[in-house]
Amino acid sequence: QTFNKELKNIKENSLDYEDGLEKLDDLCNRFKSKYPNFIKHIQSNKER
């Protein structure tokens, strides 16, 4: 739930594509230990 809320915030408030990717990487790094398979999936599909 927290991840989705922060992801929505990134989508709505990123300055540009590169800024959004950087913020997404930071978010994924924070949740990687708690949800490793989910984060791996997100990171492998983030450029789509």
matplotlib code that plots the C-alpha trace (Angstrom):
import matplotlib.pyplot as plt

x = [0.0, 2.8, 4.7, 1.7, 1.0, 4.6, 4.6, 1.6, 3.3, 6.3, 4.1, 2.3, 5.2, 8.3, 9.8, 10.6, 11.2, 14.7, 13.6, 10.9, 13.3, 15.7, 12.9, 11.6, 15.1, 15.2, 11.8, 12.7, 15.9, 13.9, 11.5, 13.9, 14.6, 10.9, 9.6, 12.6, 10.6, 8.2, 10.9, 12.9, 9.8, 9.3, 12.9, 13.0, 9.9, 10.4, 11.4, 8.2]
y = [0.0, 2.4, 1.4, 2.1, 5.4, 6.5, 5.2, 7.2, 10.3, 9.6, 9.4, 12.6, 14.7, 13.8, 16.6, 14.4, 10.8, 10.7, 12.2, 9.6, 6.7, 8.0, 8.3, 4.8, 3.3, 4.9, 3.6, 0.1, 0.1, 0.9, -2.0, -4.5, -6.4, -6.7, -7.6, -8.9, -10.8, -7.9, -5.3, -7.5, -7.7, -3.9, -3.1, -5.5, -3.8, -0.2, 1.0, -0.1]
z = [0.0, 0.9, -2.2, -4.5, -2.8, -3.4, -6.9, -7.7, -6.3, -8.5, -11.6, -10.8, -9.5, -11.6, -13.5, -16.5, -17.5, -16.1, -12.8, -12.6, -13.2, -10.6, -8.0, -9.0, -8.4, -5.0, -4.1, -5.3, -3.3, -0.1, -0.6, -2.1, 1.1, 2.0, -1.5, -3.6, -6.3, -6.8, -7.0, -9.4, -11.7, -11.4, -12.3, -15.3, -16.7, -15.7, -19.2, -20.9]

ax = plt.figure().add_subplot(projection="3d")
ax.plot(x, y, z, "-o")
ax.set_aspect("equal")
plt.show()
